Amino acid sequence: MIRPGLAAAALTVFLAPVALGTLGSPRLRANQVGAVQGSAPDAASSAGSSTATFEVASVKTNKSGDGRVMLAMPPTGRITATNIPVRLLLQQAYQVQPFQIIGAPNWIASDRFDIVAKAPDGAPPEQYRPMMRNLLADRFKLKAHMETREMPVYALVLARADGKLGPNLKSTTTDCEAMARGRRAGAPPPAPPQPGQPIDCGFMIGIGTMNAGGMPLADLARSLSGFVNRYVIDKTGLSGRYDFQLTYTPEGRGLPGLPAGAPPIGVEAPPADPNGASLFTALQEQLGLKLDSQKGPVEVLVVDSIEQPTED
């Protein structure tokens, strides 16, 4: 069963339309529905009950017209969402991509809200998503369920029959495991890379750019899902970790998890390079990889009903 993902890293902050950091990597399961209709407790709430809720939660409509969107889920227990559409909340609460959300009304993408929620003291981060699901069920009257549907997908494969990689994709020479051990022991993180320089054991996403160091290609495939509006599965047959830099001309907003089309209100989109390579072309020319269109079973979140919230 195919389990689509977002960019492979821990959830930090969304800020559009400027460069996007890293997003959460989902691991969907058939029973991962928390507070939705006909569900059972899921693995995300294994550290506690799926009935876990925020101690305090405030939901207000945001009519500022500001194009910036922020969602912060730090380990402090206080979650802040500013100018956020409900669709992004569904994405994070259920670890799905927009193309996996079926049957929802249009307003989940257009209407914006400010949400502040406080988790109980000592609640582990693993409970934040179950709490968000319960908040959606309580304040937005969400009822939903998971299904598996046959959908178009992409397979990430080698572009050349001889297996030769592109000039910007190289097997890493950095020991990422040793670096991770050093960080756990208190070593400072490496300095951010200079423009045009590779990153050490990390992944950075910007508008029209990706910079990765020590990244398995399976993680690249999952990350691409948010840009091509389909699940992408790694079928390169290449193991190990790789460094790469990818530059392309994005379509629409150029950020995963946000709809294609016009930029946010009040924000002028950067001019597109008419001669720039598309993401598909850049993958082939720069990395020696391509996306092959196929079909496969994909887990989707079917929204049975959802309502505008009552503000507090």
Summary of the structure (lengths in Angstrom):
residues: 312
radius of gyration: 19.7
end to end distance: 40.7
largest distance: 62.0
contacts: 971
relative contact order: 0.22
helix: 21%
strand: 28%
